[in-house]
Each structure stands twice: as C-alpha cells, then as structure tokens.
Amino acid sequence: MAAEDDRAPSPSPVLPRAPRRPVRRDRHGVTDTDDYAWMRDPDDPDLRGYLAAERAWYDAHAARWSGLAADLEREAAARTPASADSVEWPAAGGPYLIRMPAGAENPQLIRVRAGEADQVLLDAEQVAAATGFADIGDRVVSPDGRLLAWSADTTGAENYRLRVRDTAAGADLADVIERTCPGLAWGAGSDWLLYLVPDELHRPWQVWRHIVGTPASDDVLVMAEPDARFELELRASRSGEQAVVTAQSRDTTEVTLIPLDRPGRDPVLVEPRRRGVEYRADHLAGPDGGELYLVTDDGEAEFRLMRAPVRAPGRASWRPVDCPAVAPARAGTRLLGCDVFEGHLLLTLRRDGGPMLAITDTGGGAVREVTPQFPAGDIRVEHAEDYRRGSVIIAEESLTEPLAWSELDLASGQRRLLKRAEVPGYDPGAYRTERTAVRAGDGTAIPVTLAYREGTPLDGTAPCLLYGYGAYEACSDPEFSASLPALLDRGVVYAIGHIRGGGEGGRRWWQQGRLRAKPTTFSDFIAVADGLAGTVPANTATDGAAVVDGGRIVSRGLSAGGLLQGAVFSLAPQRWRAVVAEVPFVDCVTTMLDPSIPLTINEWDEWGDPRDPSDFAVLRSYSPYDNPPPGPRPALLVTGTVHDPRVLIHEPAKWVARLRDTGPGTDGPRLLFRAELGAGAHTGPSGRFAQLAYEAEVQAFILSAMGLAGPAAGIPERTATDPAGPAAAGPPPLGR
C-alpha cells in the first residue's frame, strides 16, 4: 500500500510563505545570507501570522489521517486505566502516593492515613484549570509533615510560582514567591526554606531563604552564581542536616553546603571549582558534622568514590573509598551517583551500556549488585527519602514491560515486588525486546534496543521507527508507553540507537560525541539505520543481514534529538522514509552566537563556541538551517511551541521556511510544521489524555508514511473509511 501523503486535502489551504528579509553576515571569512533572521523577534506580527499559517496548513493536511489518529488514541486510551495509584512511599507525615483520578488529565499528591480517608494534598487538575496546562515543579513536605512547599508552571514557559500549604487545613498560606526554579530544601525546624531563582534567561542562579509566614519581600539572598556558564542545583541531604548546592557547567562542578539546623548559618564551600573536574556530594550523619561521600572524575575518567569530613571538606582531605564495584578497581563501569543512608551506600552505575545498582557498606565493601529484572530493561531509585529506613523503592520497566515498583532491602540486596502499573488489555508476553549492536564506521559497537510484536519477522521486511537523542551524556533508557503497542501491533519494529554524545557507554561515550566530535553522533545514527537495513555487510553485529526494511525507516527525535533529525535529514535524505523533528535545535550557529538566548552560554561546553573559528566550522558543517539538502527529500514533520524557553520557536520556524524555499519535495504537504500557539511545554502538553492525543497524531504520520494505515493486530477495521496521510516518535532532555 502506498503512503497517502500525495492526496490533496479538501478544502485546500494556502501554502505558507514567510516574508524574506535578507541579512548578510560575515563570520570567519564565510558569508551567509539569512532571510529569516527577523523571526528572532517574538513580537513581530509577521512571525505570529506565519506560525498561524503553518498551523492551519498542518491541521488541514493532518485531517487526512484523523481517523487513523483517532484509532491510535482510542487504542492507547484503552490501555490507560481510568484511575490509578502509584506505589506508596514513606516520608515525614506519610506515606504518600500519586493518584490519577478517573477522567482527570493531571494527578494528585495523596497522603495515606491509616483508618481514615486519604487526604488530597495537591491537585494538579485544579492548578491547570485556568490555562489547561500544569507542570508541578516542587512538592516537598516539611520535616515535621505539617507543610507542603509546592510550585507550578501553568504556561509551559518554565516559570514556577512557589506556595506553602498547611497540610492539616488543606489551604495555602499567604506565602507566595512569584518566580522560582524547581529545587528547594526545608530547614530542620520546618519554619524556613531555601529556594532557587532564575535569571532572565531561565538559568537557576540564586539561592534565597524564606521564613514561613513572612512576605517574600523579606526573603534573604543566600548565594548567587555570577558565571553564566554555570547553573545551580539545590536539594536537602537525606540526613536532613545539610542543603547541598551544586554549581554545574557541562564538565565542571562546585559544591556548597548550607547547614539546615538554623537560618543564617554561613554556606561552606567544599572545594573550589577546577576546569574539567566534577564532583557531587551526599552526607552521612555523625560526630563533628559527619562525612561527605563524593563521586568525582578527579583522577578517574569514569568517576570514583571518595569521602571527606564535613569539618574539613576540601580536596586535601578526600580519601578513596575502595569499592570493587567501581573504578579504578572495576574498569568499564561508570559511577553516576551515590545515595547515602545510615549504614549503607546505594550506587547508581552503568556497565556494558546498561543501568544497574550496587549496595555497599559505608566502607565500600560487602557489595550486592542489583541488575534489571527485565531484558533490555531499566532500573532506577524511585523513592529514597527515609535516611534510617534500611530500604528504598526502586522502579523497573522496559519498552514492553510496564513499570514495576519493588522494595529493595539494603542489608540483603533482596527486592520485593510492591506494585505493577495497570495496563488494561495488555499482555507483555505478546511482545519482545532485546539489545543488539551495530558497528559504526570507526568499528565502535553502537548498542541498539529493539521492541516488536511476537511473530514480526526480523528478516528485512518490517518497517522501523528509529529514535535517537545523543547529547549531554543523557541515556535513552527504555520506558514503557501505552502508545507504543499500537505501532508494534501494526508490524513496526521500534529501535533506539544509543549513539555517542549520550551516556550509555559512560563518560567516554559523551566525549566522543560532543564539541568538535559532535558529527560522530550523526554518523552513528546513520550507521545504526544502515546496519539494521543490512546495507553495511560484514560491518554489523548482525553479520550484514537485514533486520528491517531499509526503504521504510522513519526517524524521530526531540530537542537535541531534533537537531539529530535535522542533521541526518540533510546528511542522508535518501535513507529515511520520513523524519520527525520535535522542537528541534536547528539554527545552531546563530543560536550559539547569541548569548541572550537561554542555554547558549552554559552550552558552549556542549556544542562549542562559534566565536572560535574551529568550533564555527564544525557547527556550520552540520547546522540543519545552514545545510538544506539538495535533491529529493523525505517527508518531514516538525514541531515547536511558542512558550518553549529551551528551543525558541523561531528555530524550527526559520528551518521550515528555508526548506520551503529550497525544495524540492518539502515545499508542499510533505513538509508539515505543527506549531503550538497556546499553552504547551518543551515536551508537549501536560495532561495524560492530551499526551495520548498528541502521540496519536505523530504515530498516524509515521504509519501513513510507512503505508500502514490499516488496523492493528486483533483490532477490527473501522466501520467508516478514513483517508490517511504521510510520517514519525522520546525522553525529556537535559538542556535542549
């Protein structure tokens, strides 16, 4: 069945055309003409008109597969319980859980009370009532359980309003702090708290102290980070004795401690920052202030574990913790974090490309390693609020196995299943997931996670949706989605390429795909597609045998993964049946030359600084806006949102406008720009059903491009015929 993206919709909308206002720029001896630099002004009426025209064009053409999208949404909704509770977790005044009420878009924070009705502490549905959007930033209960500090963004612009709620009365106090970032720490007496404030570019840069019951105008600035390359992270140590403030750039950190026993105590610097050295700290309570456990790459590229007394925390006092589970004793293992408990350490690791945990005593011995229970699965610490409890709650899932929560005993290393997420009508046994690998051009084995319905042939005949990210040392670990089975049931093989620039292979994996090595990310992704298609004989882990149909590979990515899609769209347009680039970072050179854009300055350490001629040359070589592909192009779906502070909407708008100008093949219905003009965030709408509807739209584009507009396995045909149409599917980014 041919893809139906060539059908003319009715009625036919007007093809969007953005005004061209040429601006010539000379940079390092290279002259460029930018016809759409004017889009940088969000208040330009021509921009608003152009975005509205593109959305109308998208809506008109998306109507061709609206019936298919409705089927996909219905199938995902049928796998979504009407109401659901998360696992309960212990904390002060608790236990607590997250509840999704029947029919609601947004969840509630619930306090479970033995012998009494559960108490709703926070209802995100009410928060979203005014705008239809709610992103809860913080929801932290005070140490005595009496108060809840909570914050919310109601537009998608990541501006969070902080409130304090009396949990007994269920009402907010008069305390209101209008503009904050997620991250706070309660004082030990529950009568004051620390919070983060962003600068005008949304960078968390100040820590303030608020006394409960006083106006925000009386709040006190505790510390600030003047270097725009760094942003602040704030949390309370699990021991409850220290607030830990981490100033972080892409490869350098500095930790400051703020004692929580009384307000006004001076911050304590652990160790001054040194360029290219990272360290993070957690606290073990004890005499003389206790000890710090530090995870650092000082002297060990894949990080090691050290300790130091709080009374003398500087580098001269750091001592190695000899642990056989991590470097230097264990090569090839990336130490990501160390959670400290009374009598135990819980380490988060990556080994052989996959996640795992390890429990040790406070000396690093008596190691119990805990690996994922599901094939090609994820494992992570979900709830670990209680310092003295002796157990934590971990979460496990895979692309085909729904979320399972277990209690992990820190003494024995044994886990006990507490709860599995309900997925009505879903049988995990009908699906398969596995990890394979494809070799890149330099011989490096690139891990690939596959998911497919049992019986789907892996012989080169099945279509494939290939997802990628590859930036910030972030890992694309598998997550279960109620929407994914709709693709698998239609014979699609879903693949995640764990390409360099991410962190699946440890710190080296990131280093080999950042800065001037960034093009490796793109060549890795193309190599994964070629390897799965069997077009690189003798250079793949599959010995050259095709796994999927190379003529029906659709690629997808979001944000930095959207940059990936833009780059491979230009580098290998013939490889893709279609491409989906969600909120893509695609005007790389211009954005990285503009320090007034959020994230630019502190991401020079990720992408490079184009004021440097060598960095400029590399950035310009792959920037999608600067490299529209010649010749035939695949179908392309682009998204953007006007409130996005991470990838400003002018980036995808400029790219789409230029692609329409340069053709061929993407100046009509094969190029669609889904511009979100109302409330919406970097990763899309906030409500669960709104997310299902959005995902169904994208999946309908994918399936139509693949020529799979029919029903899923075991699901009857629609009674009314529905025209379908063209092409694509990811984790939230760090940064862009």
N, C-alpha and C positions, 0 to 999 in steps of 0.2 A: 504494500500500500504506500503510495507516495505521500510525502508530507504535504499538508494542505496550506502552506504558507503563501501559495501563489493565488489563492482565491481572492477575488476582490470583495471587500466587505460592503455592505449596503446599510445605510447610505454612506457614500464615500466622504471622509473628512478631508480637510485641506492639509497637504503635506507641509509640516512645519519648516520654516526657513528663518534662521536667526539673522538679524542685521549684521553686516560685516563692517567693522571699523578698524582698518589695518593699523597696527602699531609695529614699527621696526625696532628690533633690539640687536645690539652687537655685544656678544659675550665671548671672551677668549678667542677673538678672531672669527667667530661664527655669527652670521647674520640670519635672524629668523624674523618672519612676519607673523604676528599673532592677530588674527582677525577678530578674536573674541575675548581679548583682554578686558573689555568693558564689563563682562559678566562678573568680574570680581566685586562690583558694587551691588549688594543685595537689594538696594532700594531703587535701582534703575527700573523704571516701568517696562522697558523693553525686555528685561530678564523675566519679570513676572508674566508678561504676555507670552514669551517664548515657552516658558515652563508649562503654562496652561495649555498652549497649543500642542506641545508634546504629550501631555497627559490625555488630551482629547484624542489625539492620534492613537495612542496606546489603547485607550478604552474602546475605541471603535474597532480596532483590529483584534483586540483580545476577546471581543464579543463572539468571534468566530469559534472559539473553543470554550465558551462559557458553560455549555452543557457538560463538557468533559471536566472542567474545573469544578462544577457542582457535584459531579460524581466523586471526584477525588476528595473534595471537602466532606462529602457525606460518609465516605469510607473511613476517613481519619476520625471524624466525629463519632462514628460507631465504635471505634477503638478507644475512645476517650470516655471515662466514666462520668456520669452526670455530676457526682460529687466524689471527693477523695480526700483522705488524710495522709499526710506524710508520717514517717516514723516519729515517735515521741523522743525528745531528748531532755536530759536533766540539766538544769541550771538554776540559779538563785530564784526562789519563789515558784519554781516549776514543778513538774515537767511542762514542756511546750510542744506544739506541733503546728504545721502549716495545713490549713484546711481550704479546699476549693469547694465552696457551696454549690449546690445544684443550680445550673443555669448561669452561674456567675462567670465573668471574664477574668476576674482578679481574685487573689487568695486572701485569707485571713490569718493573722497570728493568734493562736489559741493557747490559753493557759488551762491545763488539765487539772481539775480539782476533784480529789477522791470523794465520792459520795455526794457530790454537788454537780450542777450543770457546768459544762465547760464555759470559760469566760473568753469572749472575743476582745482581745487587747487592741487589735488594729485591723481594720477592714479596708483593703486596697480598693475594693469596689466603690466605697464611699469617696475615697481620695480621688478616684478617676471620674467621678460623676460630672464635674464641670466641663472637662475637656475630652473625656473618653480615653485618656492616657494616664497611666501612673507607673512610675518606676520607684520602688522603695529603695532608698539608699542605705540608711541605717535603721535597725530596730534592736536596740541594745537595752536589756533590763539592768537596772542598777544592782549593785552587790547585795542590797537588802531586799530586793524584789518589789519595792514599793513604786518605783518609777520606770517608765519606758521612754528612752530617748529615741525619736524616730524622725526620719527625713524623707521627703518625696520630691520628685521631679514630675511635673504634670504637663510638659510640652514635648519632651524629648531632647531639649537643649542642654540637659545635664546641669541645671541649676536646682539645687536641693534646698528646700525650706525645712529647717530643723525645729521640732517641737518637743516638749516634755509632757508626758501623760501620767496622771495619777492612776495607777492600775486598779486600786480599790474602787475609786469613783468612776473610772472609765471615761474621764474627761481630761482634756488638755489644760495645762496651767497657762498662765498669761505669758510664759516664756516663749518668744518667737525670735528665731535668728534667720533672716531672710535668705542669705546666700551662703551655702556651705558645700563641701565635698563629702562623699562617704568616708568614714573613718572617725571614730571617737573613742574616748576612754573615760570611764567614770572614776571619780575619786573614791578612795576606800570607804569613806563615810557616807556615800550616796548623796552628798549635798552639793557637789560641784562636778563639772565635767570639762574635758578638753575636746575641741573640735577643730576641723580643718576648714580653711577659707581659700577659695581660688582667686587667682589674679584675673585680669581682664581677658586672658587667653585660656581660661579654664584650668590653669596649672595650679594644683594644690601647693600653696607656698607659705602659708602661715598657720601656726597653732595658737588658738585662743582659749582662754579659760572663762567659763561661765559659772556663776553661783546660782543655784536653783532658787527661783523666786525673785530674782533681780532683773531689771531691764537689760536687754542686750547692749545698750549704750554704755553700761558699766563694765562690760567684759574687758579682760586684760589680754594684751598680746604677750604670748609666752616666748615665741621664737619665730623667725622668718628665714626663708631660703632665698637669698638675693640672686643666686646664679640661675639664670633662666634655663640652663641645661638640666637642672635638677628639679624634681617634684618630691613632695613629702607624702609619706605613708604613716598613718597613726593607728595604733592598737594598744590595748592593755595586755600585759603579760598574763598568762593563765594563772600565775600565782597571785595576781591581784595587787602586787606590790609596786610594779613599775609600768609606766606608759613608755612604749617603745616607738620612737620617731625615727624613720629611716629616710634619709635624703638619697634619692636614687637617680642616676642617669642610666644610659644603656649598659655601661660596663663598670660603673664606679658607684660605691655607696659609702654612707657615713651614718652611724647610729648615735642617737642621743637618748638618754634615759631621763624621765621625769618622775620622781617619786610620787606615789599616789596617796600617801598617808595624810598629807595636809597640803592645802593650796599655798602657793608662794615659794615652795622649795625650788631651788635653782636647778635648771637642767644640767645633766652630766654628760659630757662628750665621751664616748667610748674610745674612739681612735680617729684622728683627723683623716679625711679622705686622701687617698693617693690614686692618681690617674690609673685606670685599668685594674684596680683591685676592688673586689666586692666582699662584703661580709654582712651577715644578718645574725640577729641575736634573739635568744629566748632566755627566760630567767628561772633559776632553781632557787627556791627559798632556803634560807639557812642563816647561821650566825654571821654577824658583821655584814648583813645585806645579802648574803648568799653568793651564788655564782652565775655567770653568763655562759651559755653554750653558743658557740659561734660557728656558722657554716661559711667558709671562705675559700676563695681561689688563690689566696696568698700562698704561693709555693706549690700549688696543685691545680692544674687546669680544670679538672673535673670536680673540684671542691673537696675539702676535707673538714673534719670536725675538730674544734679546739674549745678550750674553756679558760675562763679568767675570773678572778674575784671581782665583785662589784665595787669593792672599796679601792681597787687599783685595776681598772678595766683595760688600760692601754695595751698596745701591741707587745710591749716588753714583758707583760705578764701572761701572754697567751701560751698555753701548753697544749700539745697534741692529745687528743683522746684516741687511744689505739683501739680501732674497731675493725674487725676483719671483714665487715660487710661493705666498706667504702675505701676509696683511695686514701693513701697510697698502698694499703695492704691488698685491695681488690681493684685491679685495673679494669677499665671499661665500664665502670659504674659512675653515673653522675649523681652526686648528692644534691638534692634540691632543697630539703628543709629538715629541721629538727624541732619537733614539738616536745617540750619538757613537762614531765609530770613528777609527782612525788615518788621517787624511786625508779622511774623509768624514762627512757628516751624513745620516741617514735620517729623514725627516719622515713622520709619520702624519697624514693630513688627511681632512677631509670637504668635498666640493664638490658642490653641486646635490643634496644629500641622500644622496650615496653615498660610500663609502670609497675612498681612494686613497693611494699613497705617492709621495714625491719624494726623489730623491737629489741632494745638493749637495756642493760642496767646503766646507771649513771657513769660507769667507768668505760662504757662501750663494749662490754663483754656480754656473755650469755645471749648471743644473737638468735632471734627467731625470725626467719624471713617469711613474709606473707605475700603470696603471688595471686593474681586474679583467678577466680574460680571458673570464669567463662573463657572459652577460646577467643583469642584476639580481643580480649576484654580490657576494661579499665578498672582500676581500684584507687580509691582516694579516701582521705579522712573527711568525714562529713560533719560530725559533731564531737568536739573535744573540749567543752567548756569547763568541765569539772577537774580541777587540779589533783584532787585526792581520791577520785572515784576508783581508779585502778582499771578502768576500761574506757573505750571510746566507741563511737558508732562509725563504721565505715560504709561506703557505698560502692556497689559494683554494677556494671552493666556492659553491654556490647551493642553492636549495631542490630542484633537480632534478639537479645535478651533484655527484657525490661529491668528497670532499676530494682536492686535488692539491697536492703539495709541489714547489716549484721552488727552485733556487739562483739568487739574484739577484746579479749582478756589480755591485759598487758603482762600478766605474770606467766601465763601458759602459752600465749600466742594462738589460742583456740578462738574460733569465731562461731557465734550462734545466730542463726537467722532470726531476725525480728519481724520483717515485713517485706513483701514484694509489691511493687506498684501494680495496680489492677489495670489490665488491658483487655476489655471485653471482646470476646470473639477471636482473640489472637492466640495462635499456637506456635510457640517458638520452635517446636520440633519440625515445622514445615519449612524452616529456613536454615541456611548455613552461612557461617562466616569463618574466614581464615586469613592468615597472614602469609604473604608471599613476598617476592622481591624482584626488582628489575634492575639491570645494570645500566648505570649512566655511561656517558661517553668516555669518562676517565676510569671506568671499571668499578666505581663505587656501587655497592648494592643498595638500592633505594627501597625501603620497606613499602609495601602496599597492602592495605586491608581491603578485603573483598566481602561483599554480602550479596546473597542471591537466594531465590526460592529453590527448594529441593527439586531437582529434575531439570533446572535450567542448564542447558549444555554450555560447558566452558570450552568449546571447540572452535571459536571464531565466528559463531553465528549470532550471538546475543548482543543487543545494543548495550552501551555502557554510559553511565553518568560518572564522570571523574571529578572529584572535589580536591581542592588544594588551598593551602594558605602560605606557609613557608616564610615566616618573619618573626622577629622579636624573641627567638628561642621558644616560642609558643608551640605546644604539641597538639596536633589534631587527633586527640584520643577519641575512640568511638563513643557515641552517645545514642541511646535508643530514642527513636522518634515514632510517634503514632502515624506520621505521614509516610514514612519510608516504605512500609509494606505495600502501599498502593503501586509504587514503582516496581518492586520486586515481583508482585503478583502478575505484572504485565510482561515479565520476562527480562526486565532490565537488571544488569549487573551493576551494583553500586561499588565504586572504588574510591579510596582515599590514598592519595600519594603523599607519603611522609617525606617530603623533599627538604633539601638543605636550605638553611635560613630559619627553619623551625628548630625544635629542641629534641626531637625523637632520638637522635644519636648523641645527645649530650652537648656540652659546650662547643666541641669541635664542629658539630653539625651546624650550629649557628654561625660560627666564624667562617665557615666555608660558603656561606650564602648571604653575607652582609657586606655593606660598604662596596669596595671595588670588586668584590667577589659576587655581588648580587646576581649577575647574569647566570650563575650556576643554578639558582632557584628555578629559572625559567627553562634552562636546558634539561634539568632533572625532570620537570613536569612533562615536557615533550617526550623525553626518553621513556617515562612511565607509560604514556599513551602508545608510543611506538612499540614498546615491549609487550603490552597487553594485546596489541593488534598483531604481533608476530612479524613486524616489519624490520626487526634487527636480529636476524638469525645469529645464533651462537654468541650473542651478547646479552642474553637474558637468563634469569633463573629458571625460566620455563623452556630453555633449550630452543628458543625460537618459535615454539608452537604458539599459534594464535589462541588467546583466551576469549577475546571479544571480537565483535565485528568492527574492523577498523574504519569502515565507512559510516558507522553510526555511533561515534563517540561525541558526547556533549560534555563540555567542561563547565565548571562552576566555582566561584569563589567570592568572598565578601571582604571589602575594605582593602587591607594589604593583599588579601586573596583576590580582590577585584583588580588590583594592579597586576597580579599574576595573570589574570584572564586577559587584561588588555595587552600585556606583553606577548603572550603566546598567540593571541588573535593576530598580532602583527607579524610575529616571527614565523608562524606555521599555520596560516589561514586554511591551507588545504587539509590539515589534519582533523579539523573539527566539523561535525555536522551542525553544531550550533554552540554558542558561548553565552553564559550568563555571568555578567559582571555586576555584582551588587555593591552599592555605594563605593565605587572604585576610586582609588587614589591613582589618577592617571595623568595629571599635569605636573609631573614630578619635578622638573627643573624649575618652573615658575614658582611652585609652592615652596620648594626648599630654598628659594632665593628671597622669600617674603617672611621676615621674622614676625610680622603682625598676624600671621595665621596660626591658630592653635596647633601645637605639637611641633612646629618647624624647628625651633632652636634645640629642643631636647631630643630631636630625632636626627640631627646631623650625625650623631654617633651610630645611627642605624642605616641611613641611606647615603650619607656623605654630604659634604658642604660644597655646593656648586660654585662658590666663590673661588674654590681651588680648581685650577684647570683640569687636573686629572680626574677629580670627582665629577666635575661638569661633564667631561667626555663620556664617562661611564653612565651617568644618569641620562644624558641625552641619547645614548645609544639604545636605551630600552623604554624611555618615557613614551607611553602609548599616544599621547597627544601630539608628540613630535614625530611619530613614526606610523602614520596611517599606512596600512598595507596596500601594495599595488595589486592589481589583478582581482580575480574573484574572491569573495569573502563569504564566510558562513553567516547564517542568521545570528543576530545579536540582540539580547535583552539586557538593558542597563537600568539600574535603579538609583534613586537618590532621594533625599528628604531635606526640606528647607530648614528644619531645625537642627540638623546634624552638625555638632561642633567639631567632629573629628575629620570628616571629609566634607568640606563645604560644597554645597550643591553646584556651585559654578564649575567644579572639576568635571563631573560627568556631563554637565550641560555643554561645556566647551568641546569635550571629546565627541559627543554625539553630533553637534553642529558641524564639526570639521569632517567627521566621517560622511555626513550627508553631502558635504561639498565635494569630497574627493572620490566617492564611489569607486568602482561600480558595485552594484548589488546591495549597498547599505544606505541607499538614498530613498528607499520606499518602505514597504511593510516588513521587509526582512530586518530592519533596524527599528527597535522599539525602546522607548525611554519611559519607564514608569516613575514619574516624578511625584513624590508625596508632598502635597501642598498644605496639608493640615498637620495636626499633632502626630508625631512619629519620631522614633529614635534611630540611632545608627544601625541597629539590628532589626528594625521594623516595628510593627505595632506591639502594644504591651499585653493585650488580652489574649487568653488561650484560644478562643474561637477565632478572633481576628488573626492570630498567627496561623491557624489552620487554613483560613480562607486565603491568606497571602501565599502560603506554601502551595496550596492547590493551584493558584494562578501560575506560579512558576513551573510546577510539575506539568500542567497542561501544555505549556510552551515546550517543555522538554519532550514529552511524549509525542506531541504533534510533529516536532522536528524529526523524531525517530520513526515516524509512521506507525505509531502505536496508539491510535485514538480510540481503540475498542475497549471492552470491559476487562476487568481483572479476572484472574482465575477464580472460578467459583462464585462470581458475582454476575447476575443476569444483565443482559443488554437493557439499555434504557428503552422505554416504550416510545418515546419521541426521538426522532432523529435530531442530530446536533452537528452542525459543521464544526470542524476542528481547525486548528491552525498551527504555526511553527514552534521555539527551542529552549531550558535548564536546571542547582541546589545548594549553613555552616557555622562553626563555633565563634563565640564572641572574641574580638581581637584584643590584643593588648596594643594600646596606641591606636593606629589606624586599622 
